[in-house]
Structure formats: C-alpha cells, structure tokens
Amino acid sequence: MMFIMDGYRELEEESGVITKSLRQIGLLMFEFIGEPQLLEVHVYSTEEFAGTIVESEGVLCLIES
C-alpha cells in the first residue's frame, strides 16, 4: 500500500495532475552497466485525472491510450 501512496504523491509532484484511483500494473528492475545499484521503478495506471499536465525534469511518462 505504501508504494501506491508514493505513486499518488509522485504523480502530482512530477506532472501537476491528481487522481483518485491508481492501479499498480508493473515493476521494472534494472541497472546501468558499471553501476552496482539496482534500480526499481513502479508502474501505475489510471483512467481519470484532473489538472493540467506540466513539464517536469522528473522521470515520469504519461501515456494516453
């Protein structure tokens, strides 16, 4: 449940939009060559959101389907 709460916060901070329903749809684990740190990325989906999407330096991808 903690990752979902982090997802709501990150979505608003990084994109300027809010939602009432996030669904975790994936977990990506990867590392860069020569770097010992394993990176973990949680992937979420939502069908409804409010606000205006703003450009961010954060790593967040919004895909409309």
C-alpha positions in Angstrom: 0.0 0.0 0.0 2.9 2.3 0.7 4.0 2.2 -3.0 0.5 3.3 -4.1 0.6 6.3 -1.8 4.0 7.2 -3.1 2.6 6.9 -6.6 -0.2 9.5 -5.9 2.4 11.9 -4.4 4.8 11.5 -7.3 2.1 11.8 -9.9 1.1 15.2 -8.5 4.6 16.5 -7.9 6.0 15.4 -11.2 3.1 16.1 -13.6 0.7 18.5 -11.9 -2.2 16.2 -12.1 -4.1 14.3 -9.4 -6.2 11.1 -9.5 -8.3 9.2 -7.0 -7.6 5.8 -8.5 -4.1 4.4 -9.2 -3.6 0.7 -10.1 -0.1 -0.8 -10.0 0.5 -2.6 -13.3 4.2 -3.3 -13.2 7.5 -3.3 -11.5 10.7 -2.7 -13.5 14.1 -3.6 -12.1 17.3 -2.6 -14.0 20.8 -1.4 -13.6 23.3 0.6 -15.7 26.4 -1.1 -16.9 29.3 -0.4 -14.5 26.9 0.7 -11.7 26.3 -1.7 -8.8 23.0 -0.1 -7.8 19.8 -2.0 -8.8 17.0 0.5 -9.7 13.3 -0.2 -9.1 10.6 1.5 -11.0 6.9 1.1 -10.1 4.4 1.5 -13.0 0.9 2.7 -12.4 -2.3 3.2 -14.5 -5.3 5.5 -14.0 -8.3 6.2 -16.2 -9.3 9.5 -14.6 -7.3 12.5 -13.6 -7.7 16.2 -13.0 -5.4 19.2 -13.5 -3.1 20.4 -16.3 -0.1 18.3 -17.2 3.1 20.3 -16.7 6.6 19.6 -18.0 9.0 18.2 -15.4 12.6 17.2 -15.0 11.4 14.1 -13.1 11.2 10.7 -14.7 7.5 10.3 -15.3 5.8 9.2 -18.5 2.1 9.7 -19.2 0.8 7.5 -22.0 -2.7 8.0 -23.3 -4.4 5.0 -24.8 
